[in-house]
């Protein structure tokens, strides 16, 4: 079974290794490329002053912060299991994990902390899904935001991926974010593949991701939980 992975490279490589180790054939075609952004030292120092915790809404944010700053003794409030795993790998020990989206992260912070604990710093990218700052500010929290990376969308599919999709040499497509799902839909249409994916099974991380993918396929499965292991389990189930 051949699986197409559309995640950013830093996430796609370990996912591909896990799939290859399980006997599948993984093909990587990142829809988004991650590039770090610089923040002047005085500005970053001011943002960090008095902070009680860090809000991570992606593993990319964890990696960007870890490259920019050596601080690891703050609470890492992570949106889901992927960002929590990245935080553990980076050396954070006090990690709080929510259910997979910014609304759940906001609810988790409100349930397990209070505004009196001190400001929170949201480590973000240039593209945001949801407004975490607004959700927490409404509950009385002070939320600062620093943009440490930029996510650049692909402008076209590679010829290898176009040919593989058109010929039916890809069996399963995995989607982990609404932005990636929308982008892949657009690029596939531009490549003339709108009606040529009827052989494909798509596995999406959530209903929101499912809703963002607009092309007709053989079947579309939503993972039972919002983490990579649930996607792997869905692939195992397909393989029988």
N, C-alpha and C positions, 0 to 999 in steps of 0.2 A: 504494500500500500504506500503510495507516494503522497506526502503531506506538504502543502505550501504554507510557509510561515511568513507573515507580513509584518512582524513586530520590528522595532528598531534593533539594530545589530547587537547591542549589548545584551538585550533580552533574548534575541533569536538564537544566538550561538549556543547557550546552555540548553535551551529548549530543544534545538535540533540534536544536540548530543544525547539528550534523554530519549528522544524518539528513535534515533539511530541505534542506541543501546537496547531498545525494546524490539528491534527488528524491522522498523519502518524506514522508509527513505524520505529524508527531509530536504526540502528545497527552500532556500531563504531568498525572499524578495522584499526587503524593508520598504514600507510605504513612506516612512518618515526617517529623516536623518537628524541626529541630535548634535548640536554644536554648542560648546560652552560660551557664555557671555561674561565679560569682565565687569566687575563692580569696583569702583575706587575704594581703597582701604579706609579712608575716613568715613565714607558713607556706610560701608559694611560694618565698621566698628560701632557706629551710632545705632544701626539697626539691631545689633547684637546686645547692646547695653541693657542689662536687667531682664533679659529674656528668660522665661521659665521653661519653655518648650519649643520644639520645632514641628511644624505641620508639613507633612510630606504627602502630596497627592499623586506621586508616581515614584517608581524606582529611579527614574532619571533625575529627579530632584535630590534624592539621597546621594546619588553618585556625584552630582554637581556640587552639593554642599561639602561632601567628604573631600573633594579635590581642592575646594576653596578654603576650608577651615578644619583645624585639628580637634575642635571641641567635640567631645563625645559624652559628656556627663549630663546633658540635658535630656529631658523626656522627648522621645521621638514618637509623635502622634502620626501613625501611618494609616493611609486610606484602606489598605488591604494587605493580603498576604505577600504579594509581590514586593511592595515597598517595605514591608516588615522584614522580609528576607534580605533585602538589600541593606537595610539598617543594621541587621545582625552581622552581615558580612563586613560592613564598614567599621564595626567595633562598638556600636551603641549597645548598652545593656538594659536601659530602662525604655522598653518599647511597648506602646499601646497600639493595638490593631483593631481597625473598624471593619465594616462589612463590605466595602468595595466601591462606595461612591462618596461624594462630598457631603451629601445629606447625612449619611450614616456616620461619617467622621465627625461632623458637627455635633450630632447627637451623642456620640461617644465622649467627646471632649466635655460637653455640658454635663454628662452623667458622672464623669470621673475627675473633674477638676472644677475650678471656680475662677472668676475674674480676679479675685484677690491673690491668686497664686503668682500673677505677673503677666506681662505681655507674651504673646506667642508670635513666632516668626514663620510665616508661610514661605517655604522655599518652592518657587514656582517656575514654570516655563513661560515663554511669550504667548502661548496659546492656552487658554483656560477652559475647562469644562465645569460649569457651575461657578458659583460665587461663594466660596468658603468664608471669605472675610465678612461678607454681609451677613451670613447665617450666624456667625459667632458674635459679631458686633451687636446684632439685635439682642443677644443674650447677655450683653454687658462686658464681653471680653475685648481687650485691646489686641488687635491683630495687625502686625506689620507684614509687609510683603517685599521679597527680594526676588528678582528675576535672574536666574543663574544659567539658564540654557534656552536655546531656541530650537524649535522643531520645524525643520524644513520639509515640506511635502514634495514627493516625487512629481514630476511633470508627465511621465509616461512609463508604461511597463517595458521591461527589457524584451528584446525579441525572443529570447529563450523562454521567458514566462508566457508571452503571447502564444508561442507555438505549442507549449506544453498544455495550456488551457484549451486551445482550439482543437488539439489532437486527442484530448482525453487522457493524456499521460499524467495528469494530476487527479487524484481521487478525492482528497480532502483539503479544504481550505479552512484555516483557523483565523479567527478575528478576535482581537482583545480590546478594541476601543471603538466607540462610534465614529471618531474622526477617521480612523483607518478604514472602517467599513464604508463610509461615504466616499472616501478617496478612491478606494479600489473599484467601487461601483462606477465612478466617473471615468477612471482610466480604462476600465474594461469596455465601457461604451465607446470611448474615443478610439479604442483599438478594434472596434467592430465585433466585439464579443457579446453584445447584449443578449442575443438569443442562442449562444453557443455553449452555455454552461449547464445544460440539462443533465449531464452525467455527474455533476459535482455535488458532493455533500459538504455543507458549510457547518462548522461548529463555532458558535459565538459564546463569548464569556457571559453575556447578560442579555436581557430583553432589549435594553437600550441599544446594544451593539446589533442585535438582530434587526431591529427596526431601521437602523441606518443603512443596511445593505438592501439594495432595491432590485437586484437582478433575479430572474427565475432560475432555480437550480433543482436538482433531484430531490433534496431534502435539506432542511435547515434545523439544526439541533442547538438547543441552549444548554450550556453546561449546568450541572446541578449545583455548583457553587462557583463563586467568583475568584477562582485561582487556577493556576496552571495545572495542578494535579487533576482537577475536575475535567479539564480539557483532554488530558492524556487518558483519563478513564473513559471518556466518551469515544475516543479513538479505539481503545481496546474493545469496547462494546461493539463498535462497527465491524471490527476485524473478526469478531466471534470467538 
